[in-house]
């Protein structure tokens, strides 16, 4: 599963620098596959979409920090626990009940982003 940031977020920004995949963005910001990864040029995402790694993707939230689900690996392969949740002072980084992935899928995503 991925992690989401709930609307209880106080926009402190503590989570953003902790993400090893650069999957956390300030509300309203476009996100890119290339941010903090080794992805460049034309890529094919794990769900089969062809796109440019540097193309801006729509913000997930306009008001509070958000996590780009396509980049979140729950820190698997980097840390023992999701670092955003570990540093969040208001406990608003939680499991996304609508997006479930196995450890194998999360590790494949990590390997895809970090060649």
Biopython code that builds the backbone (N, CA, C, O; Angstrom):
import numpy as np
from Bio.PDB.StructureBuilder import StructureBuilder

atoms = [
    (1, "UNK", "N", (0.840, -1.179, 0.000)),
    (1, "UNK", "CA", (0.000, 0.000, 0.000)),
    (1, "UNK", "C", (0.879, 1.235, 0.000)),
    (1, "UNK", "O", (2.067, 1.143, 0.310)),
    (2, "UNK", "N", (0.345, 2.343, -0.328)),
    (2, "UNK", "CA", (1.065, 3.602, -0.278)),
    (2, "UNK", "C", (0.634, 4.346, 0.982)),
    (2, "UNK", "O", (-0.296, 3.942, 1.680)),
    (3, "UNK", "N", (1.317, 5.410, 1.242)),
    (3, "UNK", "CA", (0.997, 6.271, 2.371)),
    (3, "UNK", "C", (0.290, 7.505, 1.823)),
    (3, "UNK", "O", (0.637, 7.988, 0.745)),
    (4, "UNK", "N", (-0.690, 8.018, 2.548)),
    (4, "UNK", "CA", (-1.334, 9.275, 2.187)),
    (4, "UNK", "C", (-1.153, 10.257, 3.331)),
    (4, "UNK", "O", (-0.895, 9.871, 4.471)),
    (5, "UNK", "N", (-1.291, 11.516, 3.006)),
    (5, "UNK", "CA", (-1.269, 12.573, 4.016)),
    (5, "UNK", "C", (-2.698, 13.077, 4.138)),
    (5, "UNK", "O", (-3.292, 13.523, 3.157)),
    (6, "UNK", "N", (-3.236, 13.006, 5.320)),
    (6, "UNK", "CA", (-4.633, 13.397, 5.530)),
    (6, "UNK", "C", (-4.759, 14.915, 5.615)),
    (6, "UNK", "O", (-3.766, 15.639, 5.672)),
    (7, "UNK", "N", (-6.009, 15.375, 5.621)),
    (7, "UNK", "CA", (-6.251, 16.818, 5.677)),
    (7, "UNK", "C", (-5.986, 17.411, 7.064)),
    (7, "UNK", "O", (-6.181, 18.607, 7.282)),
    (8, "UNK", "N", (-5.540, 16.563, 8.002)),
    (8, "UNK", "CA", (-5.104, 17.086, 9.299)),
    (8, "UNK", "C", (-3.695, 17.680, 9.220)),
    (8, "UNK", "O", (-3.196, 18.233, 10.201)),
    (9, "UNK", "N", (-3.053, 17.563, 8.048)),
    (9, "UNK", "CA", (-1.693, 18.072, 7.842)),
    (9, "UNK", "C", (-1.633, 19.558, 8.208)),
    (9, "UNK", "O", (-2.508, 20.335, 7.828)),
    (10, "UNK", "N", (-0.597, 19.938, 8.946)),
    (10, "UNK", "CA", (-0.411, 21.335, 9.343)),
    (10, "UNK", "C", (0.616, 22.040, 8.456)),
    (10, "UNK", "O", (1.039, 23.155, 8.761)),
    (11, "UNK", "N", (1.019, 21.393, 7.357)),
    (11, "UNK", "CA", (1.962, 21.963, 6.397)),
    (11, "UNK", "C", (3.296, 22.357, 7.026)),
    (11, "UNK", "O", (3.876, 23.384, 6.675)),
    (12, "UNK", "N", (3.773, 21.541, 7.947)),
    (12, "UNK", "CA", (5.050, 21.851, 8.596)),
    (12, "UNK", "C", (6.238, 21.510, 7.705)),
    (12, "UNK", "O", (7.312, 22.091, 7.857)),
    (13, "UNK", "N", (6.053, 20.557, 6.761)),
    (13, "UNK", "CA", (7.113, 20.185, 5.836)),
    (13, "UNK", "C", (8.129, 19.209, 6.383)),
    (13, "UNK", "O", (9.119, 18.927, 5.707)),
    (14, "UNK", "N", (7.928, 18.683, 7.576)),
    (14, "UNK", "CA", (8.899, 17.761, 8.172)),
    (14, "UNK", "C", (9.070, 16.493, 7.337)),
    (14, "UNK", "O", (10.157, 15.916, 7.302)),
    (15, "UNK", "N", (8.024, 16.065, 6.679)),
    (15, "UNK", "CA", (8.049, 14.810, 5.926)),
    (15, "UNK", "C", (8.822, 14.907, 4.615)),
    (15, "UNK", "O", (9.490, 13.951, 4.221)),
    (16, "UNK", "N", (8.739, 16.028, 3.947)),
    (16, "UNK", "CA", (9.267, 16.157, 2.583)),
    (16, "UNK", "C", (10.736, 15.753, 2.436)),
    (16, "UNK", "O", (11.049, 14.957, 1.551)),
    (17, "UNK", "N", (11.642, 16.263, 3.261)),
    (17, "UNK", "CA", (13.053, 15.894, 3.070)),
    (17, "UNK", "C", (13.384, 14.466, 3.495)),
    (17, "UNK", "O", (14.468, 13.970, 3.186)),
    (18, "UNK", "N", (12.477, 13.802, 4.194)),
    (18, "UNK", "CA", (12.727, 12.444, 4.672)),
    (18, "UNK", "C", (12.470, 11.376, 3.620)),
    (18, "UNK", "O", (12.930, 10.244, 3.770)),
    (19, "UNK", "N", (11.745, 11.712, 2.560)),
    (19, "UNK", "CA", (11.329, 10.717, 1.568)),
    (19, "UNK", "C", (12.484, 10.344, 0.641)),
    (19, "UNK", "O", (13.006, 11.208, -0.064)),
    (20, "UNK", "N", (12.895, 9.072, 0.629)),
    (20, "UNK", "CA", (14.006, 8.659, -0.225)),
    (20, "UNK", "C", (13.646, 8.626, -1.710)),
    (20, "UNK", "O", (14.531, 8.509, -2.558)),
    (21, "UNK", "N", (12.367, 8.727, -2.027)),
    (21, "UNK", "CA", (11.917, 8.703, -3.418)),
    (21, "UNK", "C", (11.482, 10.073, -3.924)),
    (21, "UNK", "O", (11.047, 10.203, -5.068)),
    (22, "UNK", "N", (11.595, 11.087, -3.087)),
    (22, "UNK", "CA", (11.093, 12.421, -3.413)),
    (22, "UNK", "C", (9.654, 12.310, -3.915)),
    (22, "UNK", "O", (9.303, 12.839, -4.969)),
    (23, "UNK", "N", (8.839, 11.616, -3.142)),
    (23, "UNK", "CA", (7.435, 11.416, -3.500)),
    (23, "UNK", "C", (6.511, 12.389, -2.779)),
    (23, "UNK", "O", (5.302, 12.370, -3.010)),
    (24, "UNK", "N", (7.052, 13.233, -1.915)),
    (24, "UNK", "CA", (6.234, 14.152, -1.127)),
    (24, "UNK", "C", (6.413, 15.560, -1.673)),
    (24, "UNK", "O", (7.533, 16.032, -1.871)),
    (25, "UNK", "N", (5.282, 16.220, -1.914)),
    (25, "UNK", "CA", (5.288, 17.549, -2.513)),
    (25, "UNK", "C", (4.374, 18.488, -1.731)),
    (25, "UNK", "O", (3.415, 18.057, -1.091)),
    (26, "UNK", "N", (4.687, 19.761, -1.796)),
    (26, "UNK", "CA", (3.856, 20.778, -1.177)),
    (26, "UNK", "C", (2.540, 20.884, -1.938)),
    (26, "UNK", "O", (2.513, 20.718, -3.157)),
    (27, "UNK", "N", (1.469, 21.156, -1.239)),
    (27, "UNK", "CA", (0.162, 21.284, -1.872)),
    (27, "UNK", "C", (0.203, 22.214, -3.068)),
    (27, "UNK", "O", (0.787, 23.295, -3.003)),
    (28, "UNK", "N", (-0.421, 21.791, -4.164)),
    (28, "UNK", "CA", (-0.487, 22.595, -5.371)),
    (28, "UNK", "C", (0.684, 22.433, -6.320)),
    (28, "UNK", "O", (0.638, 22.929, -7.445)),
    (29, "UNK", "N", (1.736, 21.748, -5.887)),
    (29, "UNK", "CA", (2.932, 21.591, -6.728)),
    (29, "UNK", "C", (2.761, 20.427, -7.700)),
    (29, "UNK", "O", (2.242, 19.371, -7.339)),
    (30, "UNK", "N", (3.209, 20.640, -8.945)),
    (30, "UNK", "CA", (3.269, 19.516, -9.872)),
    (30, "UNK", "C", (4.381, 18.593, -9.418)),
    (30, "UNK", "O", (5.377, 19.052, -8.859)),
    (31, "UNK", "N", (4.227, 17.289, -9.650)),
    (31, "UNK", "CA", (5.269, 16.340, -9.300)),
    (31, "UNK", "C", (5.790, 15.692, -10.575)),
    (31, "UNK", "O", (5.110, 15.655, -11.600)),
    (32, "UNK", "N", (7.019, 15.181, -10.483)),
    (32, "UNK", "CA", (7.661, 14.559, -11.638)),
    (32, "UNK", "C", (8.268, 13.223, -11.237)),
    (32, "UNK", "O", (8.775, 13.060, -10.127)),
    (33, "UNK", "N", (8.207, 12.280, -12.156)),
    (33, "UNK", "CA", (8.868, 10.998, -11.925)),
    (33, "UNK", "C", (10.372, 11.188, -11.750)),
    (33, "UNK", "O", (11.005, 10.445, -11.000)),
    (34, "UNK", "N", (10.945, 12.168, -12.429)),
    (34, "UNK", "CA", (12.395, 12.367, -12.410)),
    (34, "UNK", "C", (12.907, 12.962, -11.102)),
    (34, "UNK", "O", (14.086, 12.806, -10.785)),
    (35, "UNK", "N", (12.061, 13.633, -10.340)),
    (35, "UNK", "CA", (12.506, 14.258, -9.084)),
    (35, "UNK", "C", (13.063, 13.218, -8.126)),
    (35, "UNK", "O", (12.336, 12.338, -7.665)),
    (36, "UNK", "N", (14.349, 13.319, -7.826)),
    (36, "UNK", "CA", (14.968, 12.438, -6.837)),
    (36, "UNK", "C", (15.148, 10.997, -7.269)),
    (36, "UNK", "O", (15.436, 10.135, -6.439)),
    (37, "UNK", "N", (14.981, 10.719, -8.561)),
    (37, "UNK", "CA", (15.142, 9.354, -9.063)),
    (37, "UNK", "C", (16.162, 9.361, -10.198)),
    (37, "UNK", "O", (16.679, 10.419, -10.560)),
    (38, "UNK", "N", (16.448, 8.214, -10.750)),
    (38, "UNK", "CA", (17.352, 8.137, -11.896)),
    (38, "UNK", "C", (16.584, 8.106, -13.213)),
    (38, "UNK", "O", (17.180, 7.856, -14.261)),
    (39, "UNK", "N", (15.283, 8.353, -13.183)),
    (39, "UNK", "CA", (14.465, 8.323, -14.390)),
    (39, "UNK", "C", (14.679, 9.579, -15.227)),
    (39, "UNK", "O", (14.614, 10.699, -14.720)),
    (40, "UNK", "N", (14.935, 9.372, -16.522)),
    (40, "UNK", "CA", (15.124, 10.477, -17.453)),
    (40, "UNK", "C", (14.497, 10.127, -18.793)),
    (40, "UNK", "O", (14.277, 8.954, -19.096)),
    (41, "UNK", "N", (14.211, 11.143, -19.590)),
    (41, "UNK", "CA", (13.697, 10.924, -20.935)),
    (41, "UNK", "C", (12.359, 10.215, -20.941)),
    (41, "UNK", "O", (11.587, 10.305, -19.986)),
    (42, "UNK", "N", (12.092, 9.507, -22.032)),
    (42, "UNK", "CA", (10.840, 8.761, -22.173)),
    (42, "UNK", "C", (10.898, 7.509, -21.300)),
    (42, "UNK", "O", (11.860, 6.743, -21.358)),
    (43, "UNK", "N", (9.861, 7.314, -20.496)),
    (43, "UNK", "CA", (9.789, 6.130, -19.623)),
    (43, "UNK", "C", (8.464, 5.427, -19.840)),
    (43, "UNK", "O", (7.503, 6.019, -20.332)),
    (44, "UNK", "N", (8.425, 4.178, -19.473)),
    (44, "UNK", "CA", (7.164, 3.453, -19.408)),
    (44, "UNK", "C", (6.939, 3.108, -17.946)),
    (44, "UNK", "O", (7.728, 2.379, -17.343)),
    (45, "UNK", "N", (5.860, 3.633, -17.378)),
    (45, "UNK", "CA", (5.575, 3.399, -15.966)),
    (45, "UNK", "C", (5.223, 1.939, -15.749)),
    (45, "UNK", "O", (4.969, 1.200, -16.700)),
    (46, "UNK", "N", (5.212, 1.538, -14.506)),
    (46, "UNK", "CA", (4.919, 0.140, -14.190)),
    (46, "UNK", "C", (3.506, -0.275, -14.587)),
    (46, "UNK", "O", (3.226, -1.464, -14.741)),
    (47, "UNK", "N", (2.617, 0.701, -14.753)),
    (47, "UNK", "CA", (1.264, 0.360, -15.222)),
    (47, "UNK", "C", (1.110, 0.564, -16.729)),
    (47, "UNK", "O", (-0.007, 0.576, -17.248)),
    (48, "UNK", "N", (2.254, 0.727, -17.439)),
    (48, "UNK", "CA", (2.254, 0.726, -18.893)),
    (48, "UNK", "C", (2.092, 2.060, -19.588)),
    (48, "UNK", "O", (1.993, 2.090, -20.814)),
    (49, "UNK", "N", (2.060, 3.170, -18.859)),
    (49, "UNK", "CA", (1.936, 4.485, -19.488)),
    (49, "UNK", "C", (3.294, 4.946, -20.011)),
    (49, "UNK", "O", (4.308, 4.811, -19.327)),
    (50, "UNK", "N", (3.308, 5.488, -21.221)),
    (50, "UNK", "CA", (4.513, 6.099, -21.776)),
    (50, "UNK", "C", (4.443, 7.600, -21.537)),
    (50, "UNK", "O", (3.456, 8.245, -21.892)),
    (51, "UNK", "N", (5.491, 8.153, -20.936)),
    (51, "UNK", "CA", (5.544, 9.588, -20.690)),
    (51, "UNK", "C", (6.980, 10.028, -20.468)),
    (51, "UNK", "O", (7.881, 9.209, -20.288)),
    (52, "UNK", "N", (7.172, 11.333, -20.484)),
    (52, "UNK", "CA", (8.491, 11.900, -20.229)),
    (52, "UNK", "C", (8.669, 12.021, -18.705)),
    (52, "UNK", "O", (7.775, 12.495, -18.005)),
    (53, "UNK", "N", (9.814, 11.592, -18.215)),
    (53, "UNK", "CA", (10.069, 11.606, -16.773)),
    (53, "UNK", "C", (10.031, 13.016, -16.206)),
    (53, "UNK", "O", (9.713, 13.205, -15.032)),
    (54, "UNK", "N", (10.358, 14.017, -17.040)),
    (54, "UNK", "CA", (10.381, 15.399, -16.572)),
    (54, "UNK", "C", (9.046, 16.129, -16.720)),
    (54, "UNK", "O", (8.933, 17.294, -16.341)),
    (55, "UNK", "N", (8.038, 15.456, -17.267)),
    (55, "UNK", "CA", (6.729, 16.095, -17.409)),
    (55, "UNK", "C", (6.090, 16.278, -16.041)),
    (55, "UNK", "O", (6.109, 15.374, -15.206)),
    (56, "UNK", "N", (5.529, 17.454, -15.825)),
    (56, "UNK", "CA", (4.823, 17.715, -14.580)),
    (56, "UNK", "C", (3.509, 16.961, -14.526)),
    (56, "UNK", "O", (2.757, 16.939, -15.501)),
    (57, "UNK", "N", (3.233, 16.346, -13.393)),
    (57, "UNK", "CA", (1.992, 15.608, -13.160)),
    (57, "UNK", "C", (1.089, 16.450, -12.259)),
    (57, "UNK", "O", (1.567, 17.261, -11.467)),
    (58, "UNK", "N", (-0.194, 16.248, -12.390)),
    (58, "UNK", "CA", (-1.168, 17.019, -11.614)),
    (58, "UNK", "C", (-0.959, 16.847, -10.111)),
    (58, "UNK", "O", (-0.716, 15.735, -9.642)),
    (59, "UNK", "N", (-1.054, 17.949, -9.350)),
    (59, "UNK", "CA", (-0.975, 17.819, -7.891)),
    (59, "UNK", "C", (-2.102, 16.933, -7.370)),
    (59, "UNK", "O", (-3.212, 16.944, -7.902)),
    (60, "UNK", "N", (-1.806, 16.178, -6.339)),
    (60, "UNK", "CA", (-2.809, 15.320, -5.713)),
    (60, "UNK", "C", (-3.691, 16.133, -4.774)),
    (60, "UNK", "O", (-4.865, 15.813, -4.588)),
    (61, "UNK", "N", (-3.134, 17.176, -4.188)),
    (61, "UNK", "CA", (-3.858, 18.038, -3.257)),
    (61, "UNK", "C", (-3.404, 19.466, -3.483)),
    (61, "UNK", "O", (-2.231, 19.703, -3.771)),
    (62, "UNK", "N", (-4.286, 20.395, -3.360)),
    (62, "UNK", "CA", (-3.931, 21.796, -3.566)),
    (62, "UNK", "C", (-3.608, 22.518, -2.265)),
    (62, "UNK", "O", (-2.981, 23.577, -2.288)),
    (63, "UNK", "N", (-4.027, 21.961, -1.130)),
    (63, "UNK", "CA", (-3.933, 22.692, 0.127)),
    (63, "UNK", "C", (-2.862, 22.196, 1.086)),
    (63, "UNK", "O", (-2.250, 22.997, 1.793)),
    (64, "UNK", "N", (-2.629, 20.897, 1.123)),
    (64, "UNK", "CA", (-1.655, 20.344, 2.068)),
    (64, "UNK", "C", (-0.644, 19.486, 1.312)),
    (64, "UNK", "O", (-0.856, 19.131, 0.153)),
    (65, "UNK", "N", (0.443, 19.163, 1.978)),
    (65, "UNK", "CA", (1.442, 18.275, 1.390)),
    (65, "UNK", "C", (0.758, 16.989, 0.944)),
    (65, "UNK", "O", (-0.231, 16.554, 1.534)),
    (66, "UNK", "N", (1.305, 16.390, -0.110)),
    (66, "UNK", "CA", (0.732, 15.143, -0.614)),
    (66, "UNK", "C", (1.853, 14.197, -1.024)),
    (66, "UNK", "O", (3.001, 14.600, -1.212)),
    (67, "UNK", "N", (1.485, 12.936, -1.154)),
    (67, "UNK", "CA", (2.415, 11.894, -1.591)),
    (67, "UNK", "C", (1.970, 11.398, -2.953)),
    (67, "UNK", "O", (0.819, 10.999, -3.131)),
    (68, "UNK", "N", (2.894, 11.423, -3.927)),
    (68, "UNK", "CA", (2.617, 10.872, -5.249)),
    (68, "UNK", "C", (2.652, 9.351, -5.126)),
    (68, "UNK", "O", (3.723, 8.759, -4.991)),
    (69, "UNK", "N", (1.500, 8.732, -5.171)),
    (69, "UNK", "CA", (1.372, 7.290, -4.974)),
    (69, "UNK", "C", (2.278, 6.501, -5.914)),
    (69, "UNK", "O", (2.833, 5.471, -5.530)),
    (70, "UNK", "N", (2.428, 6.986, -7.144)),
    (70, "UNK", "CA", (3.253, 6.278, -8.124)),
    (70, "UNK", "C", (4.724, 6.243, -7.742)),
    (70, "UNK", "O", (5.496, 5.485, -8.330)),
    (71, "UNK", "N", (5.129, 7.061, -6.757)),
    (71, "UNK", "CA", (6.528, 7.082, -6.325)),
    (71, "UNK", "C", (6.729, 6.544, -4.910)),
    (71, "UNK", "O", (7.865, 6.306, -4.500)),
    (72, "UNK", "N", (5.659, 6.351, -4.168)),
    (72, "UNK", "CA", (5.773, 5.912, -2.771)),
    (72, "UNK", "C", (6.056, 4.412, -2.693)),
    (72, "UNK", "O", (5.332, 3.602, -3.271)),
    (73, "UNK", "N", (7.107, 4.061, -1.978)),
    (73, "UNK", "CA", (7.436, 2.651, -1.734)),
    (73, "UNK", "C", (7.365, 2.325, -0.250)),
    (73, "UNK", "O", (7.862, 1.286, 0.185)),
    (74, "UNK", "N", (6.749, 3.208, 0.526)),
    (74, "UNK", "CA", (6.694, 3.051, 1.986)),
    (74, "UNK", "C", (8.097, 2.908, 2.570)),
    (74, "UNK", "O", (8.282, 2.301, 3.625)),
    (75, "UNK", "N", (9.076, 3.470, 1.876)),
    (75, "UNK", "CA", (10.495, 3.443, 2.268)),
    (75, "UNK", "C", (11.100, 2.039, 2.229)),
    (75, "UNK", "O", (12.218, 1.833, 2.702)),
    (76, "UNK", "N", (10.367, 1.073, 1.668)),
    (76, "UNK", "CA", (10.877, -0.295, 1.567)),
    (76, "UNK", "C", (12.168, -0.299, 0.738)),
    (76, "UNK", "O", (12.237, 0.294, -0.339)),
    (77, "UNK", "N", (13.162, -0.967, 1.258)),
    (77, "UNK", "CA", (14.460, -0.998, 0.599)),
    (77, "UNK", "C", (15.385, 0.113, 1.054)),
    (77, "UNK", "O", (16.567, 0.121, 0.709)),
    (78, "UNK", "N", (14.852, 1.057, 1.829)),
    (78, "UNK", "CA", (15.637, 2.165, 2.363)),
    (78, "UNK", "C", (15.647, 2.166, 3.894)),
    (78, "UNK", "O", (16.698, 2.301, 4.519)),
    (79, "UNK", "N", (14.465, 2.016, 4.481)),
    (79, "UNK", "CA", (14.295, 2.121, 5.933)),
    (79, "UNK", "C", (13.336, 1.033, 6.429)),
    (79, "UNK", "O", (12.645, 0.395, 5.635)),
    (80, "UNK", "N", (13.303, 0.835, 7.731)),
    (80, "UNK", "CA", (12.430, -0.171, 8.332)),
    (80, "UNK", "C", (10.970, 0.264, 8.426)),
    (80, "UNK", "O", (10.080, -0.568, 8.603)),
    (81, "UNK", "N", (10.727, 1.565, 8.309)),
    (81, "UNK", "CA", (9.372, 2.090, 8.399)),
    (81, "UNK", "C", (9.273, 3.346, 7.543)),
    (81, "UNK", "O", (10.294, 3.970, 7.249)),
    (82, "UNK", "N", (8.065, 3.729, 7.136)),
    (82, "UNK", "CA", (7.900, 4.963, 6.369)),
    (82, "UNK", "C", (8.393, 6.169, 7.176)),
    (82, "UNK", "O", (7.917, 6.433, 8.280)),
    (83, "UNK", "N", (9.334, 6.873, 6.612)),
    (83, "UNK", "CA", (9.943, 7.979, 7.334)),
    (83, "UNK", "C", (9.016, 9.175, 7.494)),
    (83, "UNK", "O", (9.125, 9.917, 8.470)),
    (84, "UNK", "N", (8.111, 9.368, 6.552)),
    (84, "UNK", "CA", (7.168, 10.478, 6.687)),
    (84, "UNK", "C", (6.317, 10.302, 7.945)),
    (84, "UNK", "O", (6.098, 11.252, 8.696)),
    (85, "UNK", "N", (5.840, 9.075, 8.164)),
    (85, "UNK", "CA", (5.028, 8.792, 9.344)),
    (85, "UNK", "C", (5.852, 8.910, 10.618)),
    (85, "UNK", "O", (5.343, 9.342, 11.653)),
    (86, "UNK", "N", (7.128, 8.526, 10.545)),
    (86, "UNK", "CA", (7.989, 8.571, 11.731)),
    (86, "UNK", "C", (8.242, 10.000, 12.206)),
    (86, "UNK", "O", (8.406, 10.227, 13.405)),
    (87, "UNK", "N", (8.277, 10.971, 11.283)),
    (87, "UNK", "CA", (8.601, 12.347, 11.682)),
    (87, "UNK", "C", (7.389, 13.262, 11.774)),
    (87, "UNK", "O", (7.515, 14.396, 12.237)),
    (88, "UNK", "N", (6.224, 12.802, 11.347)),
    (88, "UNK", "CA", (5.036, 13.665, 11.334)),
    (88, "UNK", "C", (4.587, 13.990, 12.759)),
    (88, "UNK", "O", (4.290, 13.081, 13.534)),
    (89, "UNK", "N", (4.536, 15.285, 13.112)),
    (89, "UNK", "CA", (4.155, 15.649, 14.482)),
    (89, "UNK", "C", (2.663, 15.494, 14.779)),
    (89, "UNK", "O", (2.265, 15.502, 15.943)),
    (90, "UNK", "N", (1.834, 15.354, 13.744)),
    (90, "UNK", "CA", (0.394, 15.228, 13.974)),
    (90, "UNK", "C", (-0.164, 13.899, 13.468)),
    (90, "UNK", "O", (-1.379, 13.734, 13.361)),
    (91, "UNK", "N", (0.714, 12.963, 13.159)),
    (91, "UNK", "CA", (0.315, 11.611, 12.737)),
    (91, "UNK", "C", (-0.687, 11.604, 11.588)),
    (91, "UNK", "O", (-1.683, 10.881, 11.631)),
    (92, "UNK", "N", (-0.421, 12.418, 10.553)),
    (92, "UNK", "CA", (-1.343, 12.446, 9.417)),
    (92, "UNK", "C", (-0.806, 11.694, 8.202)),
    (92, "UNK", "O", (-1.448, 11.700, 7.152)),
    (93, "UNK", "N", (0.346, 11.050, 8.317)),
    (93, "UNK", "CA", (0.863, 10.178, 7.263)),
    (93, "UNK", "C", (0.442, 8.757, 7.615)),
    (93, "UNK", "O", (0.999, 8.134, 8.519)),
    (94, "UNK", "N", (-0.553, 8.257, 6.884)),
    (94, "UNK", "CA", (-1.168, 6.970, 7.227)),
    (94, "UNK", "C", (-1.273, 6.081, 5.994)),
    (94, "UNK", "O", (-1.112, 6.548, 4.866)),
    (95, "UNK", "N", (-1.543, 4.798, 6.216)),
    (95, "UNK", "CA", (-1.746, 3.866, 5.114)),
    (95, "UNK", "C", (-2.938, 4.306, 4.286)),
    (95, "UNK", "O", (-3.959, 4.735, 4.824)),
    (96, "UNK", "N", (-2.799, 4.195, 2.971)),
    (96, "UNK", "CA", (-3.887, 4.510, 2.051)),
    (96, "UNK", "C", (-4.744, 3.259, 1.868)),
    (96, "UNK", "O", (-4.298, 2.311, 1.221)),
    (97, "UNK", "N", (-5.945, 3.226, 2.409)),
    (97, "UNK", "CA", (-6.772, 2.028, 2.308)),
    (97, "UNK", "C", (-7.246, 1.744, 0.880)),
    (97, "UNK", "O", (-7.697, 0.636, 0.590)),
    (98, "UNK", "N", (-7.148, 2.722, -0.005)),
    (98, "UNK", "CA", (-7.604, 2.564, -1.381)),
    (98, "UNK", "C", (-6.508, 2.132, -2.341)),
    (98, "UNK", "O", (-6.769, 1.929, -3.527)),
    (99, "UNK", "N", (-5.274, 1.988, -1.839)),
    (99, "UNK", "CA", (-4.164, 1.639, -2.722)),
    (99, "UNK", "C", (-3.267, 0.645, -2.020)),
    (99, "UNK", "O", (-2.458, 1.017, -1.170)),
    (100, "UNK", "N", (-3.409, -0.612, -2.374)),
    (100, "UNK", "CA", (-2.659, -1.697, -1.727)),
    (100, "UNK", "C", (-1.623, -2.260, -2.689)),
    (100, "UNK", "O", (-1.928, -2.514, -3.854)),
    (101, "UNK", "N", (-0.391, -2.460, -2.203)),
    (101, "UNK", "CA", (0.675, -3.075, -2.976)),
    (101, "UNK", "C", (1.427, -4.055, -2.080)),
    (101, "UNK", "O", (1.585, -3.824, -0.881)),
    (102, "UNK", "N", (1.881, -5.137, -2.673)),
    (102, "UNK", "CA", (2.681, -6.106, -1.926)),
    (102, "UNK", "C", (4.107, -5.580, -1.778)),
    (102, "UNK", "O", (4.506, -4.623, -2.443)),
    (103, "UNK", "N", (4.858, -6.222, -0.900)),
    (103, "UNK", "CA", (6.274, -5.858, -0.756)),
    (103, "UNK", "C", (7.007, -6.025, -2.078)),
    (103, "UNK", "O", (7.863, -5.207, -2.417)),
    (104, "UNK", "N", (6.685, -7.072, -2.829)),
    (104, "UNK", "CA", (7.329, -7.290, -4.125)),
    (104, "UNK", "C", (7.025, -6.153, -5.095)),
    (104, "UNK", "O", (7.903, -5.711, -5.835)),
    (105, "UNK", "N", (5.783, -5.684, -5.088)),
    (105, "UNK", "CA", (5.413, -4.560, -5.962)),
    (105, "UNK", "C", (6.125, -3.277, -5.544)),
    (105, "UNK", "O", (6.576, -2.508, -6.393)),
    (106, "UNK", "N", (6.225, -3.048, -4.241)),
    (106, "UNK", "CA", (6.920, -1.856, -3.746)),
    (106, "UNK", "C", (8.407, -1.894, -4.097)),
    (106, "UNK", "O", (8.982, -0.879, -4.490)),
    (107, "UNK", "N", (9.022, -3.061, -3.955)),
    (107, "UNK", "CA", (10.439, -3.192, -4.308)),
    (107, "UNK", "C", (10.652, -3.043, -5.812)),
    (107, "UNK", "O", (11.664, -2.485, -6.236)),
    (108, "UNK", "N", (9.723, -3.530, -6.618)),
    (108, "UNK", "CA", (9.820, -3.346, -8.071)),
    (108, "UNK", "C", (9.730, -1.860, -8.422)),
    (108, "UNK", "O", (10.427, -1.392, -9.322)),
    (109, "UNK", "N", (8.881, -1.126, -7.722)),
    (109, "UNK", "CA", (8.765, 0.310, -7.946)),
    (109, "UNK", "C", (10.068, 1.018, -7.569)),
    (109, "UNK", "O", (10.532, 1.904, -8.287)),
    (110, "UNK", "N", (10.646, 0.624, -6.452)),
    (110, "UNK", "CA", (11.936, 1.188, -6.028)),
    (110, "UNK", "C", (12.993, 0.932, -7.084)),
    (110, "UNK", "O", (13.723, 1.845, -7.471)),
    (111, "UNK", "N", (13.080, -0.312, -7.556)),
    (111, "UNK", "CA", (14.076, -0.674, -8.568)),
    (111, "UNK", "C", (13.834, 0.094, -9.873)),
    (111, "UNK", "O", (14.792, 0.482, -10.541)),
    (112, "UNK", "N", (12.585, 0.314, -10.238)),
    (112, "UNK", "CA", (12.231, 1.076, -11.435)),
    (112, "UNK", "C", (12.746, 2.514, -11.334)),
    (112, "UNK", "O", (13.281, 3.053, -12.303)),
    (113, "UNK", "N", (12.587, 3.124, -10.177)),
    (113, "UNK", "CA", (12.964, 4.535, -10.014)),
    (113, "UNK", "C", (14.452, 4.741, -9.775)),
    (113, "UNK", "O", (14.999, 5.783, -10.138)),
    (114, "UNK", "N", (15.103, 3.772, -9.176)),
    (114, "UNK", "CA", (16.510, 3.921, -8.795)),
    (114, "UNK", "C", (17.330, 2.838, -9.477)),
    (114, "UNK", "O", (17.642, 1.804, -8.886)),
    (115, "UNK", "N", (17.670, 3.096, -10.729)),
    (115, "UNK", "CA", (18.410, 2.110, -11.533)),
    (115, "UNK", "C", (19.775, 1.816, -10.967)),
    (115, "UNK", "O", (20.516, 1.010, -11.530)),
]
sb = StructureBuilder()
sb.init_structure("model")
sb.init_model(0)
sb.init_chain("A")
sb.init_seg("    ")
for serial, (resi, resn, name, xyz) in enumerate(atoms, 1):
    if name == "N":
        sb.init_residue(resn, " ", resi, " ")
    sb.init_atom(name, np.array(xyz, "f"), 0.0, 1.0, " ", f" {name:<3s}", serial, name[0])
structure = sb.get_structure()
